[in-house]
């Protein structure tokens, strides 16, 4: 009997999916150039070149590098002029840094629910949460899928609010042909190890505002002005700089990005078709306004009723045992004892505890027959779901 691997059977797949990060001689070449330049920190040519090219890539006027996506959030919020006590509205279904960066600045975090079809922040719920202390909205383009920027921009303009796009997972993603990070007042990106463009650790802030760009430059560089003596510090800032070595890797990674984006989109289309054929498995709903999904993650909905009421966590564990990389995704932010509490939000609850299953982006870089193994593994689990221990 073809039993699931989790209870002693043979796994559907033993062959690994593509390794990540992907690199070649180009990264080595640029790293060596950075080493030999002797300019390893501020003012290196690779940092300046990457910032210029990444701004163009994201359709923004400015891009400024920093040490991480978390640092980028903190810098951007400070540059946007938010002060202790101001409220920022964020989705409760996101990485903790969306909250902690605001809390570090003394801001009050207000949790919004998510749209059940996209898992991005729900604009109507945001509307109901706005008070006279609200200053900004932080939509998260989760998995590389842009949030509903039409509704959020309209709401922000109506109520005089700022928008900081958390695009940590959304390099190259587009809303109505315009790339994220250049739609709101500012946007942030992460270049962490798992990200679609990576240098291990790093981040960037994009904006179309000259004034914001100058403040961001200064805040990440210990409060120094762009021009002036080295030991002149005009504002309270931090050392959130990046090295020339990281910038060199990023430049090589950016060169690879367009081709890899196309491959992920192709893989996602294949998985959409394959998984749509399975009862109890539903790819997230398409939105025609999204002209490019970055697919940092491929997320599908799991319905345990079609799997003998097997809890999501057990399904994920069993699918991993079959050789398919996957995980359960985020917990609600209000689950963490060190973050502000909140009454459970219905769509966040359903996504995090019952439905959402995440497949990492590198799986999408494989071939059709490799992606067919995802379908085969799920079919196998469905057939024997009643035998899997709870």
C-alpha positions in Angstrom: 0.0 0.0 0.0 1.3 3.5 -0.9 1.2 4.9 2.6 2.2 8.5 3.4 5.8 8.8 4.5 4.8 10.2 7.8 3.4 6.8 8.8 6.1 4.6 7.3 5.6 4.8 3.5 8.0 6.0 0.9 8.0 9.7 0.2 6.6 11.0 -3.1 9.8 12.9 -3.8 13.4 12.3 -2.7 15.0 14.6 -5.3 15.6 18.1 -3.9 14.1 21.2 -5.4 16.4 23.9 -6.7 18.8 25.2 -4.1 18.7 28.9 -3.0 20.3 31.3 -3.3 21.4 31.0 -6.9 24.7 32.6 -7.7 27.6 32.1 -10.2 30.8 33.7 -11.3 29.1 37.2 -11.7 28.7 37.5 -7.9 32.3 36.3 -7.4 33.6 38.8 -10.0 31.9 41.7 -8.4 32.8 40.7 -4.8 36.4 40.6 -5.9 36.2 44.0 -7.4 34.7 45.3 -4.1 37.5 43.7 -2.2 40.2 45.2 -4.3 38.5 48.7 -4.3 39.5 49.2 -0.7 36.2 51.1 -0.3 34.2 48.6 1.8 31.7 50.8 3.5 30.2 54.3 2.7 30.7 55.7 -0.7 31.5 52.6 -2.7 30.5 52.5 -6.4 28.4 49.3 -6.1 26.1 50.8 -3.5 25.5 53.9 -5.7 25.0 51.8 -8.8 22.6 49.3 -7.2 20.5 52.1 -5.7 20.2 53.7 -9.1 19.3 50.5 -10.8 16.9 49.2 -8.1 15.1 52.5 -8.2 14.6 52.1 -11.9 13.6 48.5 -11.4 10.9 49.5 -9.0 9.7 52.5 -11.0 10.8 54.8 -8.1 12.8 58.0 -8.2 15.0 57.0 -5.2 16.2 53.8 -3.6 18.4 53.8 -0.5 20.2 50.8 0.9 20.3 49.9 4.6 21.1 46.9 6.8 17.8 45.0 6.7 14.1 45.2 5.9 13.4 45.7 9.6 15.8 48.7 9.7 14.1 50.0 6.5 10.7 50.1 8.2 12.1 51.9 11.2 14.0 54.4 9.1 11.1 55.1 6.8 8.6 55.6 9.6 11.0 58.1 11.3 11.7 59.9 8.0 7.9 60.2 7.3 7.7 62.3 10.5 5.7 59.9 12.8 6.0 60.7 16.5 5.5 58.7 19.7 1.7 58.1 20.3 0.8 58.3 16.6 -1.2 55.3 15.3 -0.2 53.1 12.4 -2.6 50.5 11.0 -1.0 47.2 9.9 -2.4 43.8 9.0 -2.2 41.3 11.9 -1.0 38.7 9.4 2.6 39.7 8.7 6.1 39.3 9.9 6.7 40.7 13.4 9.0 43.5 12.1 6.0 45.3 10.6 4.9 45.8 14.2 8.2 46.0 16.2 9.7 48.7 13.9 6.7 50.9 14.8 6.8 50.0 18.5 10.5 50.9 18.6 9.6 54.5 17.7 6.9 54.7 20.3 4.1 54.4 17.8 0.8 52.7 18.6 0.1 49.6 16.4 -3.5 49.0 15.3 -4.2 45.6 13.8 -6.4 45.3 10.8 -8.0 42.1 9.4 -7.1 40.7 6.0 -9.1 40.1 2.8 -10.0 36.4 2.8 -9.3 36.0 -0.9 -5.9 37.7 -1.0 -4.6 37.6 2.6 -3.6 41.3 2.2 -4.9 44.1 4.4 -8.7 44.7 4.1 -9.2 48.4 3.2 -12.8 48.4 4.6 -11.6 47.2 8.0 -8.8 49.8 7.8 -11.5 52.5 7.3 -13.3 51.4 10.5 -10.1 51.6 12.5 -9.0 55.2 11.6 -9.1 57.7 14.5 -7.9 61.2 14.9 -4.5 59.8 16.0 -4.0 57.7 12.9 -1.1 58.9 10.8 -0.2 56.0 8.4 -1.2 52.7 6.9 1.3 49.9 6.3 -0.1 47.5 3.6 2.0 44.4 3.3 2.4 42.9 -0.1 2.4 39.4 1.3 4.1 36.6 -0.7 4.8 39.1 -3.4 1.1 39.9 -4.1 0.3 43.6 -4.1 -2.4 44.8 -1.7 -5.4 46.7 -3.0 -3.5 50.0 -3.6 -6.5 51.7 -5.3 -8.7 51.5 -2.2 -5.9 52.3 0.2 -4.7 55.3 -1.8 -8.2 56.6 -2.0 -8.7 56.2 1.7 -5.3 57.7 2.6 -6.0 60.8 0.4 -9.5 61.1 1.9 -8.3 61.0 5.5 -4.9 62.7 5.1 -2.8 59.6 5.9 0.5 58.4 4.7 1.2 55.0 3.2 4.4 53.0 3.8 4.4 49.9 1.6 5.9 46.8 3.2 7.2 45.2 0.0 9.8 43.0 1.8 8.6 40.0 -0.2 7.6 41.8 -3.4 10.6 42.7 -5.5 9.3 43.5 -9.0 5.6 43.1 -8.2 3.2 45.4 -10.0 -0.2 47.0 -9.4 -1.8 48.2 -12.6 1.6 48.3 -14.3 3.3 50.3 -11.5 5.7 48.5 -9.3 5.2 48.4 -5.6 7.3 50.7 -3.3 6.6 53.6 -5.7 2.9 53.8 -5.2 2.7 55.0 -1.6 4.8 57.7 0.1 7.6 55.2 0.6 8.2 51.4 0.3 10.6 49.0 2.0 12.3 45.8 0.7 14.3 43.1 2.3 17.3 41.3 0.9 17.4 38.5 3.5 18.7 35.1 2.5 15.3 33.7 1.5 14.3 36.7 -0.6 14.0 36.7 -4.4 16.9 39.2 -4.5 19.3 38.6 -1.7 22.7 39.4 -0.2 22.1 37.4 3.0 21.1 40.5 5.0 20.1 43.9 3.8 17.2 46.2 2.9 16.2 49.2 0.9 13.7 52.1 1.0 12.1 53.5 -2.1 10.4 56.9 -2.5 9.5 59.5 -5.1 10.1 62.3 -2.6 13.4 64.2 -2.7 12.8 65.4 0.8 12.1 62.0 2.2 15.1 60.5 0.4 17.4 63.1 2.0 16.0 62.3 5.5 16.4 58.6 4.9 20.0 59.0 3.7 20.8 60.9 6.9 18.9 58.6 9.3 20.7 55.4 8.1 24.0 57.2 8.4 24.1 58.4 12.0 22.3 61.7 11.3 24.9 63.0 8.9 23.8 65.3 6.1 24.5 64.3 2.5 27.0 67.1 2.2 29.1 68.5 5.1 31.9 67.4 7.5 32.0 63.7 8.4 31.5 64.4 12.1 28.6 66.7 11.6 25.3 65.1 12.8 22.2 67.3 12.3 19.6 64.8 13.4 19.3 61.7 15.6 20.1 58.8 13.4 21.4 55.3 13.4 24.2 53.2 11.8 22.0 51.1 9.5 24.4 51.1 6.6 25.2 48.2 4.3 28.7 47.1 3.1 30.1 47.3 -0.4 30.3 43.5 -0.5 26.6 43.2 0.0 25.9 45.8 -2.7 28.1 43.9 -5.1 26.2 40.7 -4.6 22.9 42.6 -4.9 23.9 44.1 -8.2 24.6 40.6 -9.6 21.4 39.3 -8.2 19.4 42.2 -9.8 20.8 41.2 -13.1 19.3 37.7 -12.7 16.0 38.9 -11.3 13.9 39.4 -14.6 14.6 35.9 -15.9 13.9 34.3 -12.5 10.7 36.4 -12.1 9.4 34.9 -15.4 10.3 31.4 -14.3 8.4 31.8 -11.0 5.4 33.1 -12.8 5.5 30.1 -15.1 5.8 27.7 -12.2 2.9 29.4 -10.3 0.7 29.1 -13.4 1.4 25.4 -13.5 0.7 24.9 -9.8 -2.5 26.9 -10.1 -3.7 24.4 -12.7 -2.5 21.3 -10.9 -3.9 22.3 -7.5 -7.2 23.5 -8.9 -7.9 19.9 -9.9 -7.9 18.8 -6.2 -10.9 19.0 -4.0 -10.0 20.8 -0.7 -7.1 22.7 -2.2 -7.7 26.2 -3.6 -5.1 28.6 -5.1 -5.6 32.2 -4.0 -8.0 34.2 -6.2 -6.6 36.1 -9.1 -7.0 39.9 -9.4 -6.7 41.5 -12.8 -5.3 44.7 -11.3 -2.2 42.8 -10.3 -0.1 43.0 -13.4 2.8 41.2 -11.8 3.0 38.9 -8.8 6.5 38.5 -7.4 5.8 35.0 -6.0 8.2 35.1 -3.1 5.7 32.5 -1.8 3.1 30.3 -3.4 0.1 30.2 -1.0 -2.9 27.9 -1.3 -5.9 27.3 0.8 -6.4 24.0 2.6 -9.8 22.7 3.6 -9.5 19.9 6.2 -13.0 18.7 5.5 -11.8 17.1 2.3 -8.9 15.4 4.3 -10.8 13.6 7.0 -10.6 16.7 9.3 -6.8 16.5 9.4 -5.6 19.7 11.1 -3.5 22.0 8.9 -0.4 21.6 11.0 -0.5 17.8 10.5 -1.2 18.2 6.8 1.9 20.5 6.5 4.0 18.0 8.5 2.8 15.1 6.3 3.4 17.1 3.1 7.0 17.9 4.1 7.5 14.2 4.8 6.6 13.6 1.2 9.5 15.7 0.1 7.5 18.9 -0.6 9.0 22.1 1.0 6.1 23.9 2.8 5.1 25.6 6.1 2.1 26.9 7.9 3.0 30.6 7.6 2.5 33.4 10.0 0.8 33.3 13.4 -1.4 36.3 14.2 0.7 39.2 15.6 -1.6 39.3 18.6 -0.5 35.7 19.5 3.0 37.0 20.6 3.0 38.0 24.3 5.5 40.8 23.6 3.3 42.5 21.1 0.0 44.4 21.7 -3.0 42.2 22.3 -6.1 42.3 20.1 -9.4 40.4 19.9 -9.1 37.6 17.3 -9.7 38.8 13.8 -11.8 36.3 11.8 -10.0 36.2 8.5 -6.5 36.3 10.1 -7.7 33.4 12.4 -8.9 31.3 9.4 -5.8 31.9 7.3 -3.2 31.3 10.0 -4.8 28.4 11.9 -6.9 26.6 9.2 -6.2 27.5 5.6 -2.9 29.0 4.4 -0.1 26.7 3.3 3.1 28.3 2.0 5.5 26.9 -0.6 8.8 28.8 -0.9 9.7 30.6 -4.1 12.6 28.3 -5.1 10.1 25.4 -5.7 8.6 27.5 -8.5 12.0 27.6 -10.3 11.7 23.8 -11.0 10.2 22.1 -14.0 6.7 21.0 -14.7 7.3 17.3 -13.7 8.8 18.5 -10.4 5.7 20.6 -9.7 3.5 17.6 -10.6 5.0 15.9 -7.5 3.3 18.6 -5.3 -0.1 17.5 -6.7 0.8 13.8 -6.4 1.9 14.2 -2.8 -1.4 16.0 -1.9 -3.4 13.3 -3.7 -1.6 10.7 -1.6 -2.3 12.5 1.7 -5.9 12.9 0.7 -6.3 9.2 0.0 -4.9 8.2 3.4 -5.8 11.2 5.5 -7.8 9.2 8.0 -4.7 7.1 8.8 -2.4 10.1 9.7 -2.1 10.5 13.5 -3.7 13.6 14.9 
